[in-house]
Amino acid sequence: MKTNKIKIIIILLLIFSSFSYAQQKPFMDYVLSWDGESSTVGVELTYSATQKDSTVFTFGDPDFGGQHDIFYTVKNIRVVKPEVLRIDEANRGITIYHNGAKEHRISYDIDGSLPIDKPTRTTQTELFRPVIAKGILMLVHLQFTMKITDKSNPLVSFRWRKYPENFTYFNSVQPSQKRPSVKLEDYYDKISQKVYFVMGDTFDVKEYDVMGIPYYSVTTKRDKYGNDLQGSLSPFFENYFPSIHRFWNDTDFPFYFLAVTALQNNQEEIGAGGFGMKNGFVMKLGTKFDTWEKLVTAHETAHTWVGLKIMLGKGSFDHQWFGEGFNDYTTIINLANSKIYGEKEFLHYLNNDNFKQHYESKIKGEHNDSIAAKYWTDYSNYGRLPYRRGLIYAFYLDNQIRLASNGKFTLRNMLLDLYALRQTKKNDEILTVDDFIDVGSTYLDKQELSEQIKRYMIAGQPIDFNNIKLIPEFKIEINNNIPKVNLAERADLLKIYEW
């Protein structure tokens, strides 16, 4: 009798164990290690693979900065028997055959070396690749995590097993957490947009309160250009960020971070570049932080709204005239509102960097659909085209809305309406050009607005400012078919752009 009871208990335990295994929620647990000296970070990933014969991961994203050889930064990939793996370098694929294994683990190293004989010549090299050297580490999730290929939404966690105790540490998942050994976690769909790690003895992290939102300033302490980056960035936290929050009537943020760090392997000045991510912006700097760098910082942080919260189409390349160009316009008018840009800087960017460059360009009339294919390979032309085309149209549209409403409404009102419409849609729904036109029809004739989009933004026909009326505060002159905007006498930039 006792033996039978024991058998029944064992059977029940086995059934319960099998049921628990089958019902196990998907997870991915990353454990990272770095000694602070080498150019390699060790990664150990433990993950669930319930009722699967194999698991397929991919590594890296070539569209992230055009890094088509990013797969070669992952080295020494290995699994534990009885599992075996197959690597498909061409497609950046890693297949793991489980062979009955109940626990699943893959280990690999991330090589972030910066060879002296291959100096950084463009910011993209260090911006979109892992940077790991003596005393300095900077990693974005796309540079060290595995991408799942199914529709699961695992709980993802990160923690550091080995690291120098005395190093400054910053993470973009939970910035208030300053201990690398503490586990950070969130679901895959959320965390895959916001992981950035900084660790080293050359970083400085400062916290601000911006309209009740925790903001973090992450910088290198020193560089070859004599930058005081924390000092250069303070006007953004004190003026620009409050301005753009007021512009969008939006303070629904858990936190925000701005990371501006010096390039580590450049031998010549090569400017700056950056990218936005959820709740933050990352910039790599290879020069003095000056007027252009202020613009880049403001533009990328403004992507929190246009480009992230508001995007036309399914992908970022669908309508970059909006995602980049309209974002650029909201950038410069907020730089003006926050007094970081004065009249001189505002007009110089509008005229010299946009009107002049666009109307002199040999490709200014290229169709919108032709941009994506040459965006990274010919960035100075095709990469910049949607920025200029969109900014010029946004400036034009702002003026037309102001004129049609006798100054009652501006482009800001239309963008706020578009933002409100986006918030009514489900996460998997997109904003379309038709949505843009429908929202704009509150302020301008719908048919005319539709024709403008088709003609100027899609087909690429440049706007002819010879017969365009602007608000009285702006004057426009045209020389050699190149428009140039000036402020009228007694016009006040701060009054034009106030909210």
C-alpha positions in Angstrom: 0.0 0.0 0.0 2.8 2.3 0.9 4.6 1.5 -2.3 1.5 2.3 -4.4 1.2 5.7 -2.6 4.8 6.5 -3.4 4.2 5.5 -7.1 1.2 7.7 -7.3 3.1 10.7 -5.8 6.0 10.2 -8.2 3.5 10.0 -11.2 1.8 13.2 -10.0 5.1 15.0 -9.6 6.1 13.9 -13.1 2.8 15.1 -14.5 3.0 18.4 -12.7 6.6 18.8 -13.8 5.7 18.2 -17.4 2.8 20.5 -17.2 4.9 23.3 -15.6 7.5 22.9 -18.3 4.9 23.0 -21.1 3.4 26.1 -19.5 6.7 27.8 -18.9 6.7 31.4 -19.9 9.3 32.4 -22.5 12.4 34.1 -21.1 15.8 35.3 -22.2 18.4 35.9 -19.4 21.6 37.6 -20.4 24.7 37.6 -18.1 27.6 39.8 -19.2 31.2 39.9 -18.1 34.0 42.4 -18.8 37.4 42.9 -17.1 37.7 46.6 -17.9 40.9 46.0 -19.8 40.1 43.9 -22.9 38.1 44.7 -26.0 35.8 41.7 -25.5 32.6 41.3 -23.5 31.5 37.8 -22.6 27.8 37.0 -23.0 25.9 34.0 -21.6 22.3 33.7 -22.7 19.9 31.3 -21.0 16.6 31.0 -22.7 13.4 29.0 -22.9 12.5 26.8 -25.8 9.4 25.0 -24.8 8.4 22.0 -27.0 10.8 23.0 -29.7 13.3 20.9 -31.6 15.4 23.9 -32.4 15.7 27.6 -31.8 16.7 30.2 -34.5 18.3 33.5 -33.6 19.7 36.3 -35.8 22.3 38.7 -34.7 22.6 42.4 -35.7 20.7 44.6 -38.1 22.5 45.9 -41.3 19.9 48.7 -41.5 21.2 50.0 -38.2 23.8 52.4 -39.6 24.5 50.3 -42.7 26.8 47.9 -40.8 26.5 44.9 -43.2 29.4 43.1 -41.6 28.1 43.4 -38.0 27.9 39.6 -37.7 31.7 39.4 -37.4 31.7 41.2 -34.1 30.2 38.1 -32.5 32.9 35.5 -31.8 33.4 32.1 -30.2 29.8 31.0 -30.3 29.2 27.9 -28.3 26.5 25.7 -26.7 26.4 22.9 -24.2 26.0 19.3 -25.3 23.7 17.6 -26.3 22.8 20.8 -28.1 24.5 21.6 -31.4 24.5 24.7 -33.5 24.7 25.7 -37.1 25.8 29.2 -38.2 24.6 30.9 -41.3 26.9 33.9 -41.7 25.3 35.1 -44.9 21.9 35.6 -43.1 23.4 36.3 -39.7 21.5 33.2 -38.5 22.3 30.9 -35.5 20.3 27.7 -35.3 20.5 25.6 -32.1 19.3 22.0 -32.2 18.2 20.9 -28.7 18.4 17.1 -29.0 16.3 16.6 -25.9 18.1 19.2 -23.7 15.9 20.6 -21.0 18.0 23.7 -20.4 19.2 26.0 -23.1 22.2 28.2 -23.1 24.3 29.9 -25.7 27.6 31.7 -25.0 29.6 34.1 -27.2 31.9 37.0 -27.1 31.4 40.5 -28.5 34.5 42.1 -30.1 34.5 45.8 -29.7 38.1 46.4 -30.6 39.3 49.6 -32.3 42.3 48.7 -34.4 44.9 51.5 -34.6 45.6 50.6 -38.2 42.0 51.1 -39.1 41.1 54.6 -37.7 37.5 55.8 -37.5 36.9 57.8 -40.6 33.1 58.3 -40.2 31.1 58.5 -37.0 29.0 55.6 -38.2 31.8 53.2 -37.5 31.8 53.7 -33.8 28.2 54.9 -33.5 26.6 51.7 -34.8 29.2 49.2 -33.6 30.2 48.0 -30.1 33.0 50.1 -28.6 35.0 48.2 -26.0 38.5 49.2 -25.0 40.6 49.7 -21.9 38.5 51.7 -19.4 35.6 52.3 -21.8 32.5 50.3 -22.9 29.5 51.4 -24.9 26.9 48.9 -26.1 23.5 49.1 -27.7 21.2 46.0 -27.7 21.6 45.5 -31.4 25.3 45.1 -30.8 25.2 42.2 -28.3 21.7 40.6 -28.1 20.1 37.9 -30.1 17.0 38.6 -32.1 14.2 36.1 -31.9 12.5 34.8 -35.0 9.2 33.7 -33.7 6.2 35.7 -32.3 6.9 35.1 -28.7 7.4 38.0 -26.3 9.8 36.7 -23.7 10.7 38.4 -20.5 14.3 39.6 -21.1 16.8 40.3 -18.3 20.3 41.6 -18.1 22.9 41.6 -15.3 26.7 41.9 -15.1 28.6 39.0 -13.4 32.1 40.5 -13.8 32.9 44.2 -14.0 35.3 46.7 -12.4 33.8 47.9 -9.2 35.2 51.4 -9.4 33.8 52.2 -12.9 31.0 54.6 -13.6 27.9 52.7 -14.8 24.8 53.7 -16.7 22.0 51.7 -18.2 19.0 52.9 -20.2 16.6 50.3 -18.9 16.4 51.6 -15.4 18.8 54.6 -15.1 18.3 55.0 -11.4 19.9 51.6 -10.9 23.6 52.1 -10.5 24.8 48.6 -9.6 25.6 46.5 -12.6 25.0 43.2 -10.7 21.3 44.0 -10.2 19.1 42.4 -12.8 17.2 44.6 -15.2 14.2 43.2 -17.0 11.3 43.9 -19.3 9.4 42.2 -22.1 11.1 41.7 -25.4 8.8 44.0 -27.4 9.6 46.9 -25.0 13.2 46.3 -24.1 14.4 45.7 -27.7 13.9 49.5 -28.2 15.8 50.8 -25.2 19.0 49.0 -24.1 22.2 51.1 -23.9 25.0 50.3 -21.5 27.9 52.6 -20.6 30.7 51.6 -18.3 34.2 53.0 -17.7 36.5 55.3 -15.8 36.1 58.2 -18.3 32.4 58.9 -18.0 30.3 61.4 -16.0 26.6 61.0 -15.3 24.5 63.9 -14.1 20.8 63.9 -13.3 18.3 66.7 -13.9 14.6 67.3 -13.1 12.8 68.5 -16.3 9.2 69.3 -15.7 9.0 66.4 -13.2 10.8 64.0 -15.5 14.2 62.5 -14.5 16.7 63.4 -17.2 20.2 62.0 -17.4 23.3 63.5 -19.0 26.0 61.0 -19.9 29.3 62.2 -21.2 32.9 61.5 -21.5 34.9 63.6 -19.0 37.7 64.6 -21.4 38.6 64.5 -25.1 41.2 65.8 -27.5 39.0 68.8 -28.5 38.8 70.4 -25.0 35.1 69.9 -24.7 33.3 70.5 -21.4 30.4 68.3 -22.5 28.4 68.6 -19.3 28.6 72.4 -19.5 27.7 72.4 -23.2 24.6 70.2 -22.6 23.2 72.1 -19.6 21.2 74.6 -21.8 19.3 71.6 -23.3 18.2 70.4 -19.9 17.4 73.9 -18.7 15.7 75.3 -21.8 15.4 73.1 -24.9 13.8 70.0 -23.3 11.2 72.1 -21.4 10.4 73.9 -24.7 9.8 70.8 -26.7 7.7 69.2 -23.9 5.5 72.3 -24.0 5.4 72.2 -27.8 3.9 68.7 -27.7 1.9 69.1 -24.4 3.5 65.9 -23.3 5.3 65.0 -20.1 4.3 61.3 -20.0 7.8 60.0 -19.7 9.3 57.7 -17.1 12.8 59.2 -17.8 15.0 60.4 -20.6 18.8 60.2 -21.2 21.2 62.1 -23.4 24.5 60.4 -24.0 27.2 62.4 -25.8 30.6 60.8 -25.9 33.9 61.4 -27.8 34.9 59.0 -30.6 37.8 56.8 -29.4 39.7 55.9 -32.6 39.6 58.8 -35.0 42.8 60.6 -36.1 41.1 63.6 -37.7 38.1 65.7 -36.9 35.0 64.1 -38.5 32.0 65.8 -36.9 29.3 64.1 -35.0 26.5 61.6 -35.5 23.8 60.1 -33.4 20.6 58.1 -33.2 17.5 58.2 -31.1 16.0 55.3 -29.1 13.2 54.9 -26.7 13.6 57.5 -23.9 17.0 58.5 -25.1 19.6 59.7 -27.6 23.1 58.6 -28.3 25.7 60.8 -30.0 29.4 60.1 -30.9 31.5 63.2 -31.2 34.7 63.7 -33.2 35.0 67.5 -33.0 34.3 70.5 -30.8 30.7 70.7 -29.6 29.5 73.7 -31.5 26.5 75.0 -33.6 26.1 71.9 -35.8 26.4 69.6 -32.8 23.7 71.5 -31.0 21.5 71.0 -34.1 22.2 67.2 -34.2 21.5 66.9 -30.5 18.3 68.8 -30.7 17.2 67.0 -33.9 17.8 63.5 -32.5 16.1 64.2 -29.1 13.1 65.6 -31.0 12.7 62.2 -32.7 11.0 61.2 -29.4 7.9 62.5 -31.1 8.2 62.7 -34.9 10.0 59.5 -35.8 9.1 57.4 -32.7 5.7 58.3 -31.3 4.5 59.6 -34.7 5.6 58.0 -37.9 3.9 57.8 -41.4 4.0 54.4 -42.9 5.2 51.0 -41.8 8.9 51.7 -41.7 11.2 54.7 -41.1 12.1 54.8 -44.8 8.5 55.1 -46.1 8.1 58.8 -45.7 11.3 60.3 -44.4 10.2 63.7 -45.7 8.0 63.7 -42.6 10.1 61.6 -40.2 13.2 63.6 -40.8 12.1 66.8 -42.5 9.2 67.7 -40.2 11.3 66.6 -37.3 14.0 69.0 -38.4 11.6 71.9 -38.6 10.3 71.2 -35.1 13.9 71.1 -34.0 15.0 74.5 -35.3 11.8 76.3 -34.1 12.3 74.8 -30.6 16.0 75.8 -30.7 14.7 79.3 -31.4 12.1 79.1 -28.7 14.7 78.0 -26.1 17.2 80.7 -27.2 19.9 78.2 -28.0 19.6 79.4 -31.6 19.3 83.1 -32.2 18.2 84.8 -35.5 21.6 84.3 -37.1 21.8 80.6 -36.5 18.2 80.0 -37.3 18.3 81.8 -40.7 21.7 80.2 -41.6 20.4 76.7 -41.1 17.2 77.5 -42.9 18.9 79.1 -45.9 22.4 77.8 -46.2 21.9 74.3 -45.0 18.4 73.7 -46.5 17.2 76.1 -49.2 20.5 76.6 -50.9 21.7 72.9 -50.6 18.3 71.6 -51.9 17.7 73.9 -54.8 21.3 73.5 -56.0 21.1 69.7 -55.7 21.1 67.6 -58.9 18.8 65.1 -57.3 16.3 67.5 -55.7 13.6 66.1 -58.1 14.1 62.4 -57.3 11.0 60.4 -56.5 10.5 59.6 -52.8 10.6 55.8 -53.6 14.2 56.1 -54.9 15.7 57.4 -51.6 16.0 54.2 -49.5 18.2 52.2 -51.9 20.9 54.9 -51.9 20.4 56.4 -48.4 23.5 54.9 -46.8 25.7 54.5 -49.9 25.2 58.1 -51.0 24.2 59.8 -47.7 25.4 63.3 -48.6 22.9 63.4 -51.4 20.2 60.8 -50.9 20.5 60.7 -47.2 20.0 64.4 -46.8 17.4 64.8 -49.5 14.3 63.9 -47.3 15.5 66.2 -44.5 15.7 69.2 -46.7 12.6 68.4 -48.8 10.5 67.9 -45.7 11.8 70.9 -43.7 11.2 73.2 -46.6 7.6 71.8 -47.0 7.0 72.1 -43.2 8.1 75.8 -43.3 5.8 76.4 -46.3 2.9 74.6 -44.6 3.4 76.4 -41.4 3.1 79.7 -43.2 0.1 78.7 -45.2 -1.8 77.5 -42.0 -0.9 80.8 -40.3 -2.2 82.8 -43.3 -5.4 80.8 -43.7 -6.3 81.2 -40.1 -5.1 84.8 -39.7 -2.6 83.7 -37.2 -4.9 81.7 -35.0 -3.4 78.3 -35.9 0.1 77.0 -36.9 1.7 73.8 -38.0 2.0 73.0 -34.3 -1.8 72.7 -34.1 -1.9 70.3 -37.0 0.9 68.1 -35.5 -0.8 68.0 -32.1 -4.0 66.8 -33.9 -1.9 64.1 -35.7 -0.4 63.1 -32.4 -3.8 62.8 -30.8 -5.0 60.7 -33.7 -2.0 58.4 -33.3 -2.9 57.9 -29.7 -6.4 56.6 -30.6 -4.9 53.9 -32.8 -3.8 50.4 -31.7 0.0 49.7 -31.5 -0.1 47.6 -34.7 -2.0 50.3 -36.6 -0.1 52.9 -38.6 -0.5 56.5 -39.4 -0.9 57.0 -43.2 -0.5 59.9 -45.6 -4.2 59.9 -45.8 -4.4 60.5 -42.1 -1.9 63.3 -42.5 -4.1 64.9 -45.2 -7.3 64.3 -43.2 -5.9 66.1 -40.2 -4.5 68.9 -42.3 -7.9 69.5 -43.9 -9.0 71.1 -40.7 -6.7 74.0 -41.6 -6.3 73.9 -45.4 -8.2 72.7 -48.4 -8.1 68.9 -48.4 -7.7 68.5 -52.2 -5.0 71.1 -52.4 -3.1 69.5 -49.5 -3.4 66.1 -51.2 -2.0 67.5 -54.4 0.9 69.1 -52.5 1.9 65.8 -51.0 1.8 64.0 -54.3 3.6 66.8 -56.2 6.2 68.0 -53.7 6.9 65.1 -51.3 6.3 62.0 -53.4 7.1 63.0 -56.9 9.8 65.3 -55.7 9.0 68.5 -57.5 10.6 71.5 -55.7 8.3 74.1 -54.4 8.3 77.3 -56.6 8.5 80.1 -54.1 8.2 82.8 -56.8 4.5 82.9 -56.3 4.3 81.8 -52.6 3.1 84.2 -50.0 4.6 84.0 -46.5 3.4 85.6 -43.2 4.4 89.3 -42.9 7.2 88.4 -40.4 9.1 86.7 -43.2 10.5 88.1 -46.5 11.8 85.9 -49.3 14.0 86.7 -52.2 15.1 84.4 -55.0 18.4 84.6 -56.8 19.4 82.0 -59.4 16.3 80.0 -58.5 17.5 79.7 -54.9 15.0 81.0 -52.3 16.4 82.9 -49.3 14.3 83.8 -46.2 14.9 86.9 -44.0 13.0 88.3 -41.1 11.1 91.5 -41.8 11.9 94.6 -39.9 10.9 94.4 -36.3 9.9 90.8 -36.6 10.7 88.8 -33.5 11.7 85.1 -33.9 10.6 84.4 -30.3 7.1 85.8 -30.9 6.7 83.8 -34.2 7.6 80.6 -32.4 6.1 80.8 -28.9 3.9 78.3 -27.1 
